[in-house]
Amino acid sequence: MKVMKIIDVVCAPGRTGFYFDDQRAIKKGASLDGFAYEGETMTQGFNAIRVAGEAISVMLILEDGQVAHGDCAAVQYSGAGGRDPLFIAADFIPVIEKEIAPKLIGTELNSFKALAETYDKMEINGKRLHTAIRYGITQALLDAVAKAQRITMAEVVKKEYNTGVEIKRIPIFAQSGDDRYNNVDKMIIKGIDVIPHALINHVETKLGLRGELLLEYVAWLRDRVIKLRADESYNPVFHIDVYGTIGIAFENDLAKMTDYLETLAKAAAPFQLRIEGPMDVEEREKQMLALKDLSARVDARGIPVEIVADEWCNTLDDVKYFADNKAGHMLQVKTPDLGGVNNVIEALLYCREKGLGAYSGGTCNETARSAEITTQIAMACGASQALAKPGMGVDEGFMIVNNEMNRVVALVSRRAHA
């Protein structure tokens, strides 16, 4: 049987579903001016604290005329927490067209895993490709192999990585952005599984100097769900990303942080609570040790809260390092940060193997295409939850991820019963 080949590569610049933000400047107190930020930038490459998000669509033209494509995209907080620098489309389209496209043309689409590993590890002048390029190229290759085989991308992943899971719906996690009250209502009305993210990224205005603002918000969130839910069968998980602000407020005193987490868990009851990124100690090993210690303290006291690792847990090696040391109860696999989506697959499967929650995350700053592809990957790997992305408006990201899940389930079911 003839194997399908790639005959051409076409790139198009694009916009993402959100923005690039200078996280260091925001943490140091940059103030909002409307939707923009005022203040001096602190991360290389930023000419303003908030700039428009950019992407590159990589389209692979197949022999039979089909077009497979993936989107190169990077996280909202690019250049922070050990990540690659700001991703500007005009800077990187020439790299793809000159250095990568000639190698892709003529490629036989017989194995996603082998192709993905080749391009994920590719170097130019002794340096690996930007994570965003590796992310987009491998998405396109997964789509191409799926199109060549006339099956879904989820089925390709399940088969090539022998994941052994049933391809079915998994919980979806929506993010509210700064509109953390109105957007919660949307989440409740739509019955979203995991809510609300809440974007607690500033101590004085969002967490409170003693954590009092977040405590009030968690109590409000509990009461709001009870008031608006259609019936008692709707019991969402409360997953709140605090961007290290608890550590800032409590000076990284783990005993005080543990006490505070217990207070939050009581306020959230009867709903399950997860806290993502409780501290950011700005170094990989120290971050792992801090999260390991905090998780152990929470477990020793039987506090019903799950700690979620994010910052400094960026690459596949990072995920394995944090998982091996039980640095958190759940690890976010922040999909664009891992480069090739082959690493996303490996990371999700590794978390499951180690008995930790496997959160297929990402960023509000992605595209509809990268969201669709990583949703299929999450399903094929049996992830604990998948992020509704891109954007911060709830409805759009949830629609994209929810509908992609349902399409995949329907197609796989049809094939099984054909």
Secondary structure, 3 states (H helix, E strand, C coil): CCCCEEEEEEEEEEEEEEEEECHHHHHCCCEEECCEEECCCCCCCCCCCEEEEEEEEEEEEECCCCEEEEEECCCCCCCCCCCCCCCCHHHHHHHHHHHHHHHHCCCECCCHHHHHHHHHCCEECCEECCHHHHHHHHHHHHHHHHHHHCCCHHHHHHHHCCCCCCCCCCCEECCCCCCCCHHHHHHHHCCCCEEEECCCCCHHHHHCCCCHHHHHHHHHHHHHHHHHCCCCCCCCEEEEECCCHHHHHCCCCHHHHHHHHHHHHHHHCCCCEEEECCCCCCCHHHHHHHHHHHHHHHHHCCCCEEEEECCCCCCHHHHHHHHHCCCCCEEEECHHHHCCHHHHHHHHHHHHHCCCEEEECCCCCCCHHHHHHHHHHHHHHCCCEEECCCCCCCHHHHHHHHHHHHHHHHHHHHHHHC
